[in-house]
Amino acid sequence: MAVPYPQIVLLGDSLLQRSVELENGFSFQAALQTCCIRRLDVVNRGLSGWNTANVVKHLHDILPEPTDSSPKIKYLIVLLGTNDSVLQMPATSQHVPIDEYKENLTKIITHPHVQAHRPKILLVTPPPVDQIKVTRLDMEEGHPSAIRTFAVSASYSEKAREVARKNSGVVMIDLWQAIMDKAIAMAPDDYQVGGPWLGSLENGKQGGLDQLLPDGVHMSGDAYRVLYEQVKPHIGQEWLNLPDDDKTGYLFPDWRVMNPLN
């Protein structure tokens, strides 16, 4: 019987769908696969434009129940909320009310198929929104105002934190804070401690968000590097810090084992 590789599944919207792309010479999915090569397969189930309600509706088929011959999901990385937080306007259709968003995240991580795999779940908070840039770009597309705001997006990220805290064993990856910290470090003069955050209209400055979020929403390669550094310590801890010649976790043996010197 064929031996399937255990999987890391990336479940989310365009932020994970686009993580396979090379932005600024960096691909989050490729970096993660390199880290796990011959031990785990990284499977991308990022679905551009989807919200949590869409995922809940189709989760039964997106993440099949495990069988004796199917791959086991060892890690599940969930990043959703950027589309849920789109404002409810005549020209938008993705909005999910914040309490329903919280319920949907809980439904996803507690779904019977997910629990049957018994994966380590990494729940990622949506990154900040650069409302300064989003306002300009959305209005150029014909919207009367921004379809995402800094404050509303931040409130959805806080709900993701709540879900992680209330579900035992779920690892919270605070991408919102990590991206913001990086943006501040890139332009420290644009932010005063305790003052309005970068990207908000109250602050009026973008700082490093201008580079990290090229369209105010989606991430650059530098932002994906931030995500990778947040995720990496939680993946493959049994072999993450081993010497290069230690092949613990390889599904198939190293060539030196199969072809020893006489």
N, C-alpha and C positions, 0 to 999 in steps of 0.2 A: 504494500500500500504506500502511495506517495506520502511524503512527510512535508506538510505545509509549514512555511515560516510563520511564527507568531507575528502579530501585526501591531503597529502604531497607527491608529486611525485619526485623521484630522477631520473633524466634523464642524462645519460652520458655513459661512457665507463667502463673499469674494475675498475677504482678508485671508482666508485659508486657501481658496481656489488659486489665488494669485501667488501664494507662497512658493509655488514650484518655479515661478519665473525668475530670471536673472535680472535683478534690479541693482544697479551700481555694482555689478559683479558679484552679487551674493544672492543665493537662493536658500530660504529657510528649509524647504523640504529636502533639497539636496544635501545641505549641511547635516540635517537630522539623519538622513539615510546613510551618509558617510560615517557618522558616529556609530550607527547600528549595523553596518554592513555585515552580511553573513550571519547575523543574529536575529534581526527583525526586518520586516518589510514595512515601509511607510506608505500608507494608502490614503490618497487625498479624496475626501468627500466634502470639499468646500463647494458650495453651490451658490453662485453669484446671484445676488438679489433676494435670497431667501431670508425669512425671519423664523423665529422659533415656532410659530404656529404651522408654517410649512413643514418644518422638520418633524414636529410631533405627528403630523398627518401621515408622513411617509417613513417614519423611523423603522417601522416593522420590516420594510423592504430594504432600507439603506443599510441596516445592521442586522443581518439574518441571525437567527438562533444558531448556536454552534452545534455541529454534528461531529461524529467520530473522525470524519475525513476533511472537515473544513478548518480553515485557519482560526486560531484563537486570538481574540483581541486582547493583547497584554496591556496596552496603554490606549486611553481614549482622551484626545485633546479637543476640548469644546470651546469654540470662540463664536459667539452669537450675540446680537444686540444692536449692531450698527444700523441695521434696517428696521428693527423693532422701534428704534427711537426716532425714526423719521416722523416729522410732525404730520398730524392729520389735516390735510389741505385738499382742496378740490382736485389738484393735479397729482396727488400722491395716493398710494394704495398699500404701502408696506407696514404702516403703523400698527403696533401691538401695544395695548395699554400696559403700563408698567407692572401692575399686579399680575396680569395675565402672563407677562414676560417671565416674571419670577416663577409662576406656577409651571410654565412650559419648560424652563430650565430644569426644574425639579423632576418633571415627568421624563425628560430626556435621560438624566443621569440615573433615575430609578426604574427605567423601562425594563420589563422582564428580559428582553433579549440582551440588554447591556449587562444586567446583573448576572445573567447566565454565563457570560464570558468572564466575569469577575475581574475586570480590568482595573488598573490604577487610573483614576480619572483626574485629569488636570483641567480645571475650569478657569478659562482665561477671561479677564475683564476686557470689554471693548476699549480700544485706545481713545485718547481725547479727540475731540473735533476742533479743528481750527476754524472757528466761526468767522474770523476775519476773511479768510480766503474763500470759505464755503459761500458766504454771502455774495461775494463778487461773482463767483462762478455760477451759482444758482440763478442769480438775476440775469446773467448773460444768456442763460438757457431759457429765459422767459418767465421764471417764477417771480412772484411779487416780492418775495423775501427768501431768506435761507430756509431750506426744508429740514435742516438739522441745526440745533443750537448747542452751544457749549454746555450750558447748564442741564438741559434735558438729557443729553448724551451722558454726562457725568452721573446723573441720577440712575441711569440704567446700569452703569458700571458698578455703582454701589449696590444695586440689587443683586448683581452677580456675586459680589463679595458676600452678601448675606446668605445666598444659597450655598456657597462653599462652606461658610462657617457652620451652617445648620445641618450639613450632611457629613457624617463621620467618615473619615478616610478620603474625602475629596481634597485635592491639593488646589489651593487658590494661587493662580498666577496673576499678579496685579500688573498687567501690561499698561493700564492707564497710568499708574504712578511711575512705572519704569520709563515709559516714553516721556512723561512730563519731566522727570528728573534729568533725563538725557537732554531734553530741549533746553532746560535751564542751564545745565552745564555748558552747552554750546554757546549760550548768550547770557551770561550771568547778570549783565547790566539791565536786561529787559524784565527782570522779575525781582520784586522785593519780598522778603520772607513775610508771610501773613497777608500779603496783598492779593489782588486778583490774579488768577492763573494766566499763563501764556495762552494765546488763542481766543481768549474771551474778549468781548467788546469792551468790558470794563477796564481791562489791561491795555488793549489797543495795540499790543505788540505780539508778534508770532514767535520771536526767538528761534530756537532750533526746530520748532514745528514746521517752519517754512520748508526745511529740507527733509524732515522725517515724514511729513504728510504732504506729498506734492500737490494733491488736489484738495487738501484739507480733511480727507477721510481715509484714503487708501495709503498704505505704507510704502516707503522707499526701502531699498536694500539695507540702509543703515538702521531703519526701524525694525526690520526683520532680524537683524543681528541682535538687537535688544531682546526681541522675543526669544531667539535661540538661547541666549545666555540665561534667560529666566527659566527656560524649559529644561535645558541640558542637565542640570544637577539632579533632576528627578527621573531620568531615563537610564536604565541599565546600571543601577548602582552597584550591582554585583561584579561588573567588569569595567566600569567607567574609568577607574584610576589604575588599572592593571598595566604592567609593562607591555610594549607593543608585541613582544613575542609570546604573551600569554593569550591563548585563544579560547578562554572560558566563554561559553555561550554560543560557540560556533555550532550551527546545526549539522554541518558536514565537516569532516576532519580536515585539518590543515595538510597541505601537500607534503610537508616534511614527515608527517605521520604515515601518510600513504606511500611515500617514496623515500624510505630511510636510506642513509648511506650504508653501504656494505661494510 
